[in-house]
Amino acid sequence: MTSATAEGTKGTTPVPSVPGNKRKSVTGTRKTIAAGFLLPALVLLGALVVYPIGFSVYRSFFDKSGGSFAGLDNYIEIFTDDTILTAVKNNAIWVVVAPTVATALGLIFAVLTERVRWGTAFKLVVFMPMAISMLASGIIFRLVYEQDPERGIANAVWVGVHDTFSDSAGFPKAHPLPVHPLKAAGGGAFVTKDTVRAGTDVQLPLVGVAPDVMPSDAERAKAPKPSSGNEDKVNGTAWLDFTRGGGGKPNVIDASELGLKGIKVEAVKDGKVVASTEAAADGTFTLPAEADGAQLRLPASNFREPYNGVNWLGPNLVTPAIIGSYLWMWAGFAMVLIAAGLASVPRELLEAARVDGANEWQVFRRITVPLLAPVLAVVMVTLMINVLKIFDLVFIIAPGSSQDDANVLALQLYRSSFGTDADLGVGSAIAVLLLLLVIPVMLFNVRRMRKETRR
């Protein structure tokens, strides 16, 4: 026993106890030294994050001046004030729509460009807006959504498509003078003061059209040429009774006056249209014998205002329009992250599914998307946190007339805290509400990251 014990302990070097030996951390660094390195970061974190959060929570329980305790009044106002409720509703729309659509676009772009030769160039173009600041993007899209089709590209395209399928009026704002043989007929139309007779030339003069906006192929106005066989028909001329520089006479076709090419002329008897035609390039027109004894009418379709596009920044479309500008910026971010995840997907799984008879849609839905679920979750959570704080685009793009309709919590926080009628109590309450909305998303992200680490 003794010998075995001796042999078992033979060669063991006892550790001498050093008096005053201090314990060290796991990394071998003294705790005081570690604390010294962490102290500046902790001070900055406390000064820039912890203290502002704590003070905002404290300030949210006081009134506008900060001198009287208001309890929950500021929080009650958040959910009773119409302007702030609009901001809450718009924030909900942003959180649901913008991350979902941006992630879907990123997924589509990443998958579709995986096999094409120019996929890298396409990804570069789509990702390029990320290099532009929110301020610059807001200025760009404020011009894109300009109402005037001559300036706003969105309406220029929209008006071009509309005019392709729908004829626009050629003579908006055209109208007769009191001395002209035409009068208003209601609804924007004009009719002759008297009935017309076959074999008699009818004059339909108008003013109110600038000569430089007349049809480019309009010719000098002429009186109808007499010809055999037209004695039982109604002939006439519709022209712009205006001479540039003055000197012309009303109801007389002067040498420099142009015909109203394409203007529609109708013959009306007892409220019914019995014949119709359009004026030639020189303004002349001919109606059949049925027009004898009728009144000639220039219908309102000749004079309606031209289609001016969509009011993108109006109360009804301003939020979707701003979300569109956000997608232009952040779809590239989603695409790049998803493309990186797609590159790590085992190709043998995809090929095995195809060999087993799965089509491309089934491979995408049952294999690609489930394998990309962690990446899609990262993109969705990142964008949700981002849109909860959206401010720049709304502030810059939405005009003053519709800014209340596009309002979001971050913008309302700015307006309540620094506006002309600032209420720091309400502003602090909105800041606390934003914090409470972000915390669940952040906790979900942290939990998901811990699960990924354990795998």
Secondary structure, 3 states (H helix, E strand, C coil): CHHHHHHHHCCCCCCCCCCCCCCCCCCCCCHHHHHHHHHHHHHHHHHHHHHHHHHHHHHCCECCCCCCECCCHHHHHHCCCHHHHHHHHHHHHHHHHHHHHHHHHHHHHHHHCCCCCCHHHHHHHHHHHHHCCHHHHHHHHHHHCCCCCCCCHHHHHHHHHHHHHCCCCCCCCCECCCCCCEEEEECCEEEECCCCCCCCEEEEEEECCCHHHCCCCCCECCCCCCCCCCCCCEEEEEEECCCCCCCCCCCCCCCCCEECCCCEEEEEECCEEEEEEECCCCCEEEECHHHCCCEEEECHHHCCCCCCCCCCCCCCCHHHHHHHHHHHHHHHHHHHHHHHHHHCCCHHHHHHHHHCCCCHHHHHHHHHHHHCHHHHHHHHHHHHHHHHCCCHHHHHHCCHHHCCCCCCHHHHHHHHHHCCCCCHHHHHHHHHHHHHHHHHHHHHHHHHHHHHHHC
